[in-house]
């Protein structure tokens, strides 16, 4: 159960880092907030792998991660298009994905 709590904490860190980017205009602070958001996302991905390793057989976990990576690569193709949108909207999309992921952990 502690691993789920840690996962939620990492997702909250990612969500807070991404949400704060909407309101910040200082370039040095933007870099720090991006680093915080990336730390939250990568930490949550690592914890998801650890949680699946504890509860799901390895073959099934690997297949699920391959499917998740394929979906992620598909949506990565839309990143340049999303990046061209007006400034608050790309971060709102990132916040929406982070909040949806956080909601799915409950």
Phi, psi and omega in degrees: 000332180293330179292326177293320178295319177295321178298316179297322179296316178297320178294324176294321177299315179297319181294317180293320178296319179289321180293322180292336180296336181294325188262352185262138178242350180285125183299322181291323178288329176298318179297321179293317180293324175296318178298319178295317180295318179294322176300316179296316180293315182291323176296320179292323178296318178296319179293324176299319178297320179293317180297317180293326179294328179285325192249341186236142176302150187301318183297319179290319180297318179296317179297320180294321179291325176295319177295316180297320179293323177296318177295318179297318179294325177297313181286339176295333178297336180272357184301316178298323179293317179293324179294338180275354180288168179300147192311315183286337187292318178300319179290328176295324177294316178297317179297321178298317177295318180294318179293322177296319177295319178297320178295323181290343179281345180276000000 
